[in-house]
Amino acid sequence: MIREKIVERAIPHAASPVAPHVTASLGVACMIPGGDASGKDLIELADQALYQAKDQGRNQVQISAAPVTAGMAEGSNRQANR
């Protein structure tokens, strides 16, 4: 939705190799907290997704999710059952 709103504004960007207007490439990441995962790992995933969006032509959203390990899944189930 954010990307579409930026494109709708049609802000001129004559120097862009992608489009004659401003576009947005976004990297989104998610993970279940716990185990050895850290905030730094989450930022790394988002950064990887951003560069994937840029490498695949820009003006798009790419999503990256951390793999769920058995311990992480069990911990999230315990918290949900409290």
N, C-alpha and C positions, 0 to 999 in steps of 0.2 A: 504494500500500500504506500509506503514512504517513497519507494522508487517511482511508482506511477504518478504520485503527486508532484514530484520534482519534474518529471517529463511533461506533465500537463502545463506547468508554468511556462514552458518553452522559452527559457532564458537563453538568449543567444550566446554561442561559444564558437566563434569563427575558427579558432585554432585547434579545435578538437578533431582528432582523426576518426572518431567514432560517430559523431552526429553534429549537425550544425547548432545544437542546443545542449545545455548542461544535462548530463545523465548521471546515474548513480550505480556504482557496483558495491554490493554489500556482502559481507561474510557474517554468517550467523552460526553460533555454536551452542550446544547444550550438553550437560553431563549431570549425572546423579552424584552429589557430593559423597565423599567417603573414600575409604581405602587410601591409596597413595595419590589420588587426584588432588590437584591444587588449583587455585585461581589462576596461577600462571599457565597451567595446562589448558584451562578454558580459553584464555586469551590466545594461546598458540593455535588452538583449533579454529578460532574465529579468524585469525590472521591467515591460516592456510585456506580457509573457505573464501576469504576476500581475494587472495591471489588466484585462486581457481576461477572466480568470477571474472577477474581481469583477463586471465589467460584464455578464457573461452569466449571472448568477444566483448566483454564489458556490458554495462547497462543491464545487469541481472543480479539475482540473489542466489547465493550458494549456501547450503546448510551442511554443517558437519556435526556429528554427534560422537561423543566418546563411547567406546564399547562398554557394555555393562558386564562386570565380572560377577561371578557367583556370590562373593561376599557383599558386593555393593547391592545386588538385587535382594539378598536376604535382609540386609540392614534397612532398606527402604520398605520392605514388607512389614518388618517389626514396627517401624515408626507409624505406618499407616494403620496398624491394628491396635494402637494404644488408645 
